[in-house]
Amino acid sequence: MTVVAMTREMGTRGKDVATLLVDRLNLRLVHHELVETPVERGESAGLSEVYRFLTGTKNGKKPDAARSSGNGYLTREEILKLASRGNVVFRGWGAARLLHAIPHILCVRVCAPMEDRIREMMHRLGVAEDVAHREIVRNDAFHAGTFSRFFESDWRDPLNYDLVLNTQHLSPEACADIIVDAANSPAFQETDASRAVL
């Protein structure tokens, strides 16, 4: 059973990559942010309006049905349970690092240079350059703090991932092709030994 854990930075079109993976590999999409306890799910008041718009939590809009928790926040236990069921792509922060030690789970980071990310956010949301830059910096800082708190590690470290894909030169379709090839390779097939690790 296929499991892909994908970290993507705001403005890299990682959301498009994840959507393509869902279609090509017939996976369930789970958008998540890692939290310590279910209580922390309600503590999202500090999130920006842009972030809420992108994740579908703005103005009471219901998150898409592919999410397994109401606002996309999952505990470690919930992520592990979903991973054990298989046929899922996690899109968010934490799952890739949490699951990286499990041999059959493919962990991916989708990134891009800041100028490309700013351009993408300006285009997608119709905001000024300074607003796009501020939101990206804020989002990166939030996730860097969360990652450090859970794993005492830098989320930008390529050793936390099996693949690091830069969308400056790779389209979402090309990224999806690479991930699909990797997911179908013998290196990421579930075995009794890898299942035992999970």
C-alpha positions in Angstrom: 0.0 0.0 0.0 1.3 3.4 -1.0 2.0 6.1 1.6 3.5 9.5 0.6 4.3 12.1 3.2 4.8 15.5 1.5 6.0 18.8 3.0 5.5 21.7 0.8 6.2 25.4 1.3 3.6 28.1 0.7 3.8 29.2 -2.9 5.5 26.2 -4.4 2.5 24.6 -6.0 2.9 21.6 -3.8 -0.9 21.5 -3.4 -1.1 20.8 -7.2 1.5 18.1 -6.9 -0.5 16.4 -4.1 -3.7 16.6 -6.2 -2.0 14.9 -9.1 -0.7 12.2 -6.9 -4.2 11.5 -5.6 -5.4 11.0 -9.2 -2.5 9.0 -10.5 -2.0 6.7 -7.5 -5.6 6.6 -6.4 -4.7 7.8 -2.9 -6.6 9.6 -0.2 -5.5 13.1 0.5 -5.0 14.2 4.1 -4.1 17.8 4.7 -2.6 18.1 8.1 -0.6 20.1 10.6 1.0 18.2 13.4 -0.2 18.9 17.0 0.6 17.4 20.3 -3.0 16.9 21.5 -6.5 17.2 20.1 -7.0 20.2 22.3 -4.4 22.1 20.2 -6.6 21.9 17.2 -8.7 24.9 18.4 -5.6 27.0 19.0 -5.3 28.4 15.5 -6.1 32.0 16.2 -2.6 33.1 15.3 -2.8 31.8 11.8 -2.9 34.4 9.0 -6.0 35.1 6.8 -4.0 33.8 3.8 -3.3 30.6 5.5 -6.9 30.1 6.5 -7.9 30.8 2.9 -5.4 28.3 1.5 -6.5 25.5 3.9 -10.2 26.2 3.6 -10.8 27.3 7.2 -11.7 31.0 6.5 -15.2 32.4 7.1 -16.5 29.1 8.4 -15.9 27.3 5.1 -15.8 23.6 5.6 -12.6 21.9 4.8 -12.7 19.5 1.9 -13.9 15.9 2.6 -10.4 14.5 2.0 -9.3 15.8 5.4 -9.7 13.4 8.2 -9.9 16.0 11.0 -12.1 19.0 10.9 -9.4 21.7 10.5 -6.5 19.6 9.2 -4.7 19.1 12.6 -3.6 15.6 13.5 -1.8 14.1 16.4 1.2 11.7 15.9 -1.1 8.8 16.8 -3.7 9.8 14.1 -1.0 10.2 11.5 0.4 6.7 12.3 -3.0 5.2 12.2 -3.7 6.6 8.8 -0.3 5.6 7.5 -1.0 2.0 8.7 -4.1 1.9 6.6 -2.1 2.9 3.5 -3.0 4.4 0.2 -2.7 8.0 1.5 -0.8 11.1 0.7 -0.2 13.5 3.6 0.2 17.1 2.6 1.4 19.4 5.4 3.9 19.7 8.1 5.3 16.9 10.3 4.2 13.7 8.8 7.3 13.4 6.5 9.7 13.7 9.4 7.5 11.5 11.7 7.3 8.7 9.1 10.8 9.0 7.6 12.2 6.1 9.5 9.6 3.7 8.0 11.2 2.2 4.9 8.2 1.9 2.7 6.9 5.5 3.2 8.1 8.0 0.6 8.9 11.4 2.2 9.1 14.4 -0.1 9.8 18.1 0.2 8.5 20.5 -2.5 10.3 23.8 -2.5 11.1 26.8 -4.6 13.2 30.0 -4.4 11.5 32.9 -2.4 11.0 35.0 -5.5 9.1 32.2 -7.3 7.0 31.7 -4.2 6.1 35.4 -3.9 5.2 35.5 -7.6 2.9 32.5 -7.2 1.1 33.9 -4.2 0.7 37.3 -5.8 -0.9 35.5 -8.8 -3.0 33.1 -6.8 -4.4 35.6 -4.3 -4.1 38.9 -6.1 -2.1 40.5 -3.3 0.8 42.9 -3.4 4.4 41.7 -3.3 5.0 42.9 0.3 1.8 41.1 1.5 2.8 37.8 -0.3 6.4 38.0 1.2 5.1 38.7 4.7 2.7 35.8 4.6 5.3 33.4 3.3 7.9 34.5 6.0 5.2 34.2 8.7 4.1 30.7 7.5 7.7 29.5 7.3 8.5 30.7 10.8 5.4 29.1 12.2 6.3 25.7 10.7 10.0 26.0 11.5 9.0 26.5 15.1 6.6 23.5 15.1 9.1 21.3 13.4 11.8 22.2 15.8 9.5 21.7 18.8 8.6 18.2 17.8 11.8 16.9 16.2 14.6 19.2 17.3 15.6 19.4 13.6 15.6 21.9 10.7 12.7 21.2 8.3 14.9 22.4 5.4 17.5 19.7 6.0 17.3 17.4 2.9 18.3 14.4 5.0 14.7 14.5 6.5 13.4 13.5 3.0 13.8 10.9 0.3 13.2 13.4 -2.4 13.5 17.2 -2.6 11.9 18.7 -5.6 12.4 22.3 -6.7 9.4 23.7 -8.7 11.5 26.6 -10.0 12.3 24.3 -13.0 10.0 21.3 -12.4 6.3 21.7 -13.1 3.8 20.0 -10.7 3.3 17.4 -13.4 7.0 16.6 -13.6 7.2 16.4 -9.8 4.2 14.0 -9.7 5.9 11.9 -12.4 9.1 11.6 -10.3 7.1 10.8 -7.1 5.0 8.2 -8.8 8.1 6.5 -10.2 9.7 6.5 -6.8 6.5 5.2 -5.0 6.2 2.4 -7.5 9.9 1.4 -7.2 10.9 -1.7 -5.1 12.5 0.7 -2.5 9.1 1.9 -1.3 7.1 -1.3 -1.4 5.7 -2.4 2.0 7.3 -5.5 3.5 6.7 -7.4 6.7 9.8 -5.8 8.1 8.8 -2.2 7.2 5.3 -2.9 8.5 6.8 -3.9 11.8 8.6 -0.6 12.0 5.4 1.3 11.4 
